[in-house]
Structure formats: structure tokens, C-alpha cells
Amino acid sequence: MRTPLRRIAVTVLLSCSLVAGVTACSSTEAKRPESSQRAAAAAAVPAQTTPSPSPTATRERLNRTRFAANAGLAAGATYQWIIKPFREGKFKRGADGRTFALIKAGLAGAFAYNRLKAAQKNAQGDPILEKALAPITGGVEALRSLGGKLRRGQVDESGIGGVEDLLNGFKSAGKEAGVDVVPKVPSTGQLSGG
């Protein structure tokens, strides 16, 4: 009787610490003063002898690239650890590996939420991305409660389809802005916030 209780306690503590790590992970640029952001950006860009494009065009291109990277990581995590296991039946009661699959889905949901929020922030100031994302911004909040719904068995194929539609919306927004959002599965270190 002690072994299952110990396993449950370890599982709960591990999942809570991983979720806390993911939610505590946020963009460090938001915490840095603006002057140090400019200094870091200047140090990262080598000196050029040819005329460079306008700062606005460069900033938009950089934001579009960041948008594509963040949305791609969110899509990859969602496909790998939420959509694929759902369709394989890993979240059903009594399925082998259900607890582990739910923990990974919870982490992936938190990670995807974090990356999609970052992608939305990257889209600010870019008129094409802002216009394309306007109809789907509310769907990002649905990812917050997805883990609990999966655990309770309250998600059906239409719920998973809604998540896919959200990710497809981000992909099409990127395509309208001229960047491809390619799903990229994050490493487990990235997923757990390490």
C-alpha cells in the first residue's frame, strides 16, 4: 500500500515542479531595461559597410522570424504531446501510460500557451500579422484549461480540432506575412523550462 502512495506523491511533486518551471519561464527581454536590450542587439549584429534597411523594416523582419519560431515550437509541442497521444487513445481511462501522457500533455499545453503568447507579442507592431491574428487571439486562452479537461476526459475530437484550427490560424498568419511557421518539436529541456 505504501508503494503506490509514494509513486503518486513523487508524480505529483515532479509534475508540479515541472509546471512551475514552465510557467516561471518567460522572455528575459521583457525584464531587461531598454538600454541593455539595445546594447545586446548592437553587440549581436556585426558592423556593416553597406547601407542597411530602415530600422522599422529590420524590426518587422526580426519580429516575423521570432513569431515563426515561437508559433512553430508551440505547434510542434502540441502535435507531439497532445494531438498525437489523444488520437492514439493515451488519455482514456485505463490506458497504458496515461498518467505520464497526461503529465507531458500538461507541460506541452503550458509550453504552447507560453510560446503562442510570445508569438502574439512578436506580432504587435506588424500590421499584416496583427490583422491576420485578430480573429484567433481568443483561442490561445483555451490552451490554459486543456490539461484539466484532458485529465477529466472532457475533450473530444472537436476540442482537439479546435486546437488544430488555432495552430493552423497561426500558420496562415505567418504565411500572409511572408514567413513559414514550421512545427518543431521542442526538446524535453525546453518543455520543462530548462
C-alpha positions as CSV (number, residue, x, y, z in Angstrom):
1,M,0.0,0.0,0.0
2,R,2.9,2.4,0.7
3,T,4.5,2.0,-2.8
4,P,1.5,3.3,-4.8
5,L,1.1,6.2,-2.4
6,R,4.8,7.0,-2.7
7,R,4.6,6.9,-6.5
8,I,1.6,9.2,-6.5
9,A,3.4,11.7,-4.3
10,V,6.5,11.6,-6.4
11,T,4.5,12.0,-9.6
12,V,2.5,15.0,-8.2
13,L,5.7,16.7,-6.9
14,L,7.5,16.2,-10.1
15,S,4.7,17.4,-12.3
16,C,4.1,20.5,-10.0
17,S,7.8,21.4,-10.2
18,L,7.9,21.0,-13.9
19,V,4.8,23.1,-14.4
20,A,6.2,25.7,-12.1
21,G,9.4,25.8,-14.1
22,V,7.5,26.2,-17.4
23,T,5.2,28.9,-16.1
24,A,8.0,30.8,-14.4
25,C,9.9,30.8,-17.7
26,S,9.3,33.9,-19.6
27,S,11.0,36.2,-22.0
28,T,14.1,37.8,-20.3
29,E,13.9,40.7,-22.8
30,A,10.8,41.9,-21.1
31,K,12.7,42.2,-17.8
32,R,15.8,43.9,-19.2
33,P,15.9,47.7,-19.3
34,E,15.6,49.1,-22.8
35,S,19.1,50.4,-22.9
36,S,20.6,46.9,-22.2
37,Q,18.3,45.5,-24.9
38,R,19.7,47.9,-27.4
39,A,23.3,47.2,-26.3
40,A,22.7,43.4,-26.6
41,A,21.2,43.9,-30.0
42,A,24.1,46.1,-31.1
43,A,26.7,43.5,-29.9
44,A,24.9,40.7,-31.7
45,V,24.9,42.5,-35.1
46,P,28.3,42.8,-36.8
47,A,29.2,46.1,-38.3
48,Q,28.2,46.6,-41.9
49,T,29.8,48.7,-44.5
50,T,26.8,48.7,-46.9
51,P,23.7,50.7,-46.3
52,S,21.3,48.8,-44.1
53,P,17.5,48.7,-44.4
54,S,15.4,51.0,-42.4
55,P,15.1,50.2,-38.7
56,T,11.4,49.6,-39.0
57,A,11.8,47.1,-41.8
58,T,14.6,45.3,-39.9
59,R,12.4,45.2,-36.7
60,E,9.4,43.8,-38.6
61,R,11.6,41.1,-40.2
62,L,13.0,40.2,-36.8
63,N,9.6,40.1,-35.2
64,R,8.3,37.9,-38.1
65,T,11.2,35.5,-37.6
66,R,10.5,35.3,-33.8
67,F,6.8,34.9,-34.5
68,A,7.5,31.9,-36.8
69,A,9.9,30.3,-34.3
70,N,7.6,30.7,-31.3
71,A,4.5,29.5,-33.2
72,G,6.5,26.6,-34.7
73,L,7.6,25.4,-31.2
74,A,4.0,25.7,-29.9
75,A,2.7,23.7,-32.8
76,G,5.4,21.0,-32.5
77,A,4.8,20.5,-28.8
78,T,1.0,20.4,-29.3
79,Y,1.1,17.9,-32.1
80,Q,3.7,15.7,-30.4
81,W,2.4,15.6,-26.9
82,I,-1.3,16.5,-27.1
83,I,-2.9,15.8,-30.5
84,K,-1.0,12.6,-31.4
85,P,-1.5,10.9,-28.0
86,F,-5.2,11.9,-28.0
87,R,-5.8,10.2,-31.3
88,E,-3.9,7.2,-30.1
89,G,-6.2,6.9,-27.1
90,K,-3.5,7.5,-24.5
91,F,-5.7,9.8,-22.4
92,K,-8.6,7.4,-22.0
93,R,-9.1,5.9,-18.5
94,G,-7.2,2.7,-18.1
95,A,-4.8,3.3,-21.0
96,D,-1.2,2.2,-20.5
97,G,1.0,5.2,-19.7
98,R,-2.0,7.5,-19.2
99,T,-0.5,9.3,-16.2
100,F,2.8,10.0,-18.0
101,A,1.0,11.1,-21.1
102,L,-1.2,13.5,-19.1
103,I,1.9,15.0,-17.4
104,K,3.6,15.5,-20.8
105,A,0.3,17.0,-22.2
106,G,0.1,19.4,-19.3
107,L,3.6,20.5,-19.8
108,A,3.1,20.8,-23.5
109,G,-0.1,22.8,-23.1
110,A,1.7,25.3,-20.7
111,F,4.6,25.5,-23.1
112,A,2.4,26.0,-26.1
113,Y,0.4,28.7,-24.3
114,N,3.7,30.5,-23.3
115,R,5.0,30.3,-26.9
116,L,1.8,31.4,-28.5
117,K,1.6,34.4,-26.1
118,A,5.1,35.3,-27.1
119,A,4.2,34.9,-30.8
120,Q,1.3,37.3,-30.2
121,K,3.7,39.8,-28.6
122,N,6.0,39.4,-31.6
123,A,3.1,40.2,-33.9
124,Q,2.4,43.5,-32.3
125,G,3.6,46.4,-34.4
126,D,3.4,44.3,-37.6
127,P,0.2,45.3,-39.4
128,I,0.0,42.2,-41.5
129,L,0.4,39.8,-38.6
130,E,-1.9,41.8,-36.3
131,K,-4.7,41.7,-38.9
132,A,-4.2,38.0,-39.5
133,L,-4.2,37.1,-35.8
134,A,-7.1,39.3,-34.8
135,P,-9.8,36.5,-35.3
136,I,-7.9,33.8,-33.4
137,T,-6.4,35.5,-30.4
138,G,-9.1,34.3,-28.0
139,G,-8.4,30.7,-28.8
140,V,-5.0,30.9,-27.1
141,E,-6.7,31.2,-23.7
142,A,-8.4,27.8,-24.4
143,L,-4.9,26.1,-24.1
144,R,-4.8,27.1,-20.4
145,S,-7.6,24.7,-19.4
146,L,-6.9,22.0,-21.9
147,G,-4.8,19.9,-19.5
148,G,-7.5,19.7,-16.9
149,K,-10.1,18.9,-19.5
150,L,-8.0,16.0,-20.8
151,R,-7.5,14.6,-17.3
152,R,-11.2,14.7,-16.7
153,G,-12.0,13.2,-20.1
154,Q,-13.9,16.3,-21.2
155,V,-12.1,16.7,-24.6
156,D,-13.5,15.1,-27.7
157,E,-12.3,15.2,-31.3
158,S,-13.9,18.6,-31.9
159,G,-11.9,20.1,-29.0
160,I,-8.7,18.7,-30.4
161,G,-9.9,20.0,-33.8
162,G,-10.3,23.5,-32.3
163,V,-6.7,23.4,-31.1
164,E,-5.5,22.3,-34.6
165,D,-7.6,25.2,-36.1
166,L,-5.8,27.6,-33.7
167,L,-2.4,26.3,-34.8
168,N,-3.4,26.4,-38.4
169,G,-4.5,30.0,-37.9
170,F,-1.1,30.9,-36.6
171,K,0.5,29.1,-39.6
172,S,-1.7,31.0,-42.1
173,A,-1.0,34.3,-40.3
174,G,2.7,33.7,-40.8
175,K,2.2,32.7,-44.4
176,E,0.3,36.0,-45.0
177,A,3.3,37.9,-43.5
178,G,5.7,36.0,-45.7
179,V,7.2,33.6,-43.2
180,D,6.6,29.8,-42.9
181,V,5.6,28.5,-39.5
182,V,7.1,25.0,-39.4
183,P,6.2,22.8,-36.4
184,K,9.3,22.0,-34.5
185,V,9.2,19.6,-31.5
186,P,10.9,21.2,-28.6
187,S,13.4,19.2,-26.5
188,T,12.3,17.9,-23.1
189,G,14.6,20.5,-21.6
190,Q,12.8,23.3,-23.4
191,L,9.5,21.8,-22.5
192,S,10.3,21.7,-18.8
193,G,11.7,25.2,-18.8
194,G,15.4,24.2,-18.5
